[in-house]
Amino acid sequence: MTTELILLLGLFAFLLLGSFLNERSGIEATFKKSAPRLGARIEKHLETGGGFPDSWEAPPQAPAGDIPK
C-alpha cells in the first residue's frame, strides 16, 4: 500500500511540475498566447457595442438588519 501511494504521489508531482515548468506548453505560455486574442475580443466589443447583455438588473439587496455572521 505504501509503495503504491509513493508511486502515485511521485507521478502526480512529476506531472504537476511538468505543467508549470515546461516553457512551450506550460500554463504561463498558455496565458501569453491567449492574452492578445482576449484583448482583441474586448476591443471589438467595446468598439462595436456587441457581445454585451441587452439589459442590466441590480442585484437583490439584503435587509438592513439582516447581516450574516
C-alpha positions as CSV (number, residue, x, y, z in Angstrom):
1,M,0.0,0.0,0.0
2,T,2.8,2.4,0.8
3,T,4.6,1.7,-2.4
4,E,1.5,2.5,-4.5
5,L,1.0,5.7,-2.6
6,I,4.6,6.8,-3.1
7,L,4.4,6.0,-6.8
8,L,1.1,7.9,-7.2
9,L,2.4,10.9,-5.4
10,G,5.6,10.9,-7.4
11,L,3.6,10.6,-10.7
12,F,1.3,13.4,-9.6
13,A,4.2,15.7,-8.6
14,F,6.0,14.9,-11.9
15,L,3.0,15.8,-14.0
16,L,2.2,18.9,-11.9
17,L,5.7,20.3,-12.1
18,G,6.0,19.5,-15.8
19,S,2.9,21.5,-16.5
20,F,4.3,24.5,-14.6
21,L,7.9,24.4,-15.7
22,N,7.6,23.4,-19.3
23,E,8.3,26.6,-21.4
24,R,6.5,25.6,-24.6
25,S,3.2,24.1,-23.3
26,G,3.1,25.3,-19.7
27,I,0.5,27.4,-18.0
28,E,2.5,30.6,-18.4
29,A,2.8,30.0,-22.2
30,T,-0.9,29.5,-22.4
31,F,-1.6,32.8,-20.9
32,K,0.9,34.6,-23.1
33,K,-0.7,33.1,-26.2
34,S,-4.3,33.8,-25.2
35,A,-3.8,37.4,-23.9
36,P,-3.7,39.0,-27.4
37,R,-6.8,37.2,-28.5
38,L,-8.7,38.2,-25.4
39,G,-7.6,41.8,-25.7
40,A,-8.7,41.9,-29.4
41,R,-12.2,40.5,-28.4
42,I,-12.6,43.1,-25.7
43,E,-11.6,45.9,-28.0
44,K,-14.0,44.6,-30.6
45,H,-16.9,44.5,-28.1
46,L,-16.1,48.0,-26.9
47,E,-15.8,49.3,-30.4
48,T,-19.0,47.8,-31.8
49,G,-21.0,47.6,-28.6
50,G,-21.8,43.9,-29.3
51,G,-21.3,40.9,-27.1
52,F,-22.8,42.5,-24.0
53,P,-26.1,41.7,-22.3
54,D,-29.0,43.9,-23.5
55,S,-30.3,44.8,-20.1
56,W,-28.8,45.2,-16.6
57,E,-30.6,44.2,-13.4
58,A,-29.5,45.3,-10.0
59,P,-28.6,42.5,-7.6
60,P,-31.0,41.9,-4.7
61,Q,-30.3,43.9,-1.6
62,A,-30.3,42.4,1.8
63,P,-32.5,44.0,4.5
64,A,-30.6,46.4,6.7
65,G,-30.9,44.4,9.9
66,D,-30.2,41.0,8.3
67,I,-26.3,40.9,8.3
68,P,-24.9,37.4,8.0
69,K,-22.3,36.4,10.6
